[in-house]
Amino acid sequence: MTHTSLDILLTSTSYPADKLDWRGVFMRHMVTALARRDDVALSVWAPPGPMPASVVHATTERESRDLANLMAAGGVAHLLRQHPVRGVAAATRIIRGLARCYRQSTCDVYHVNWLQCALPLPNDSRPALVTVLGNDLRLMKMPGMRSALRRTFGARPTVLCPNADWMVPVLNEAFGDVARVQAVPFGIDPRWFDVERTLQTPSRWLAVTRLTLGKLGSLFDWAEPYFKDGSRVLDLIGPMQESIQVPSWVNYHGPAGADEIRTKWFPQSHGLITLSQHAEGRPQVMLEAMAAGLPIIATPIAAHTDLIAHGLTGWIAPDRDALAEGLTALEDSARNRAVGQAAKSRIEHEMGTWDDCAERYVRQYRSVLEQGKRG
């Protein structure tokens, strides 16, 4: 069946500056997959970065500079935590830019990434799809925020699309009477499925994370007894975003691009360790690791338990002893490969590629647009 083309305005405060930039890589994949479709005409309001030629840039030069500076500062949430005055000023400029863009758009559907970017939507009854990530749930706790979002969503047909199932009940409780909630998982670059691993001796374990106290969680404390003697190797990759003292027994390599992680680090690693206590939706690095057949050892926060079946597609570690049990279990090569293959199969069948994700979004665009036509 042939569908008419949809005019979509996609907004995001995160986008990678180039192909080596680790920040907001999932947004580049999302934009690229949507732009590949012949039934979508895509305009994008986002920080400057490489986009398909068919994409219409909706940012002004001033907004592009502001967004680029915001990315360099670590994003709105990070700036608000570290430099509140600068953070409030930056957030105000972003809201003004979004408001201008929304007012001037003639799109069929707004595709808004992050709840806060929905706040400036005009009272024009035009349908909206709002992508919700884990960080957004903290925003809902701010005074007056839930009421403001309810007014915004209630003024138009709205579908809220978290990227993980565990957020659906939370969003339904807050907004279910003014918006429809439908989980839409992100996709995976197909190249992650092609990773071939060779297990090393001594075993090498990998942590890929922004270096903040929340993201690192108990990593150094719990892992020290099992790595410090050199019987195992812990490789740590990611940008330093807070003043963190990395222990000498950890091999810290700084940030790395996706291609380096895929071709160098994943193939030689026994698995991924993430002991984060940070608010997460569904961490993309975990999806990519599972797609590459890496077992994951993770803390029992909702974003992890939603993704990992303990002992089957990974290992849930609520404490130091459970981490040790997971290391020992997954250093058995047969079990390591069985768990890795189970994780890979789950990602292939449930998430698929970014083209699959784009198809899921287009179905939601048409659904919320039809809802608006029905009145």
Secondary structure, DSSP 4 states (H G I P E B T S, - for coil): ---PPEEEEEE-S---SSTT--TTHHHHHHHHHHHT-TTEEEEEESSS----TTPEE---HHHHHHHHHHHHTT-HHHHHHH-HHHHHHHHHHHHHHHHHHHHH---SEEEEESGGGGTT--SS---EEEEE-HHHHHHTTSTTHHHHHHHHHHTS-EEEEESSGGGHHHHHHHHTTTSEE------B-GGGGG------SSEEEEEE--BSHHHHTTHHHHHHHHHTTSSEEEEEES-B-S-----TTSEE-----HHHIIIIIHHH-SEEEE---S--SS-HHHHHHHHTT--EEE--SHHHHTT--BTTTBEE-SSHHHHHHHHHHHTSHHHHHHHHHHHHHHHHHHT-BHHHHHHHHHHHHHHHHHHHHH-
